[in-house]
Amino acid sequence: MQALVETSFLGMAPSPAIEAAVATWVARLEHVHDRIQRCHVWVDLPHRHRRRGASFQVKVSVSIPDAEALISRREHRDVYLALADAFVALRRQLHEHARMRRGDIKRHAA
């Protein structure tokens, strides 16, 4: 199933290379969980810090039918490393969600 992928750029011009990297990561996520309905990625480049320089902030939100949106946020100086960190963390969340649905992990009583 092809997920609807949206990429938003804040504080920077849209980049086809970054959009291609996002599409690659979403395809990898679809191997983990085949029922992804929507994926929204925000790539933000805030103003440069005087001492540390600029760092990219990446936020990824994924919607699947049987759960609320799973969100991952990461920050790094290299946009591709920030993307990789965010999608790897999201992949872990999807694995954990699948394990909870199978009953491998028990939830705490509220």
C-alpha positions, 0 to 999 in steps of 0.5 A: 500500500502506498502511503500519502507522503507530505514533506514541508520545509521550514526556514529553507528552500524545498529540496528534491534530494531531501524529498527523495531521501524521505521517499526512500525512508518511507518505503523502508517503513512500509516493509516494517508496517504495511498499513501506513496511511499517511506520513508527514515530514517537517524539515526545519532549519532555524536561525543560526546559533552564534556558537554552535551553527545551524542544526536541522530539526526533523519531525516525522508523523505517521498514521496507521489505522489501529493507532494514533499518530506516531511521532519522532523528532530529531535534531542534527547538523546534517539533514540526512543524519537527522532524517535517518535518526527520526525514521530509525526511532519511528521504526522502533515505535512501529516494531513496539506497536506491532509487538503490543498488538500481538501480545508480546508486550503487556500494557500497564493498567491505567 
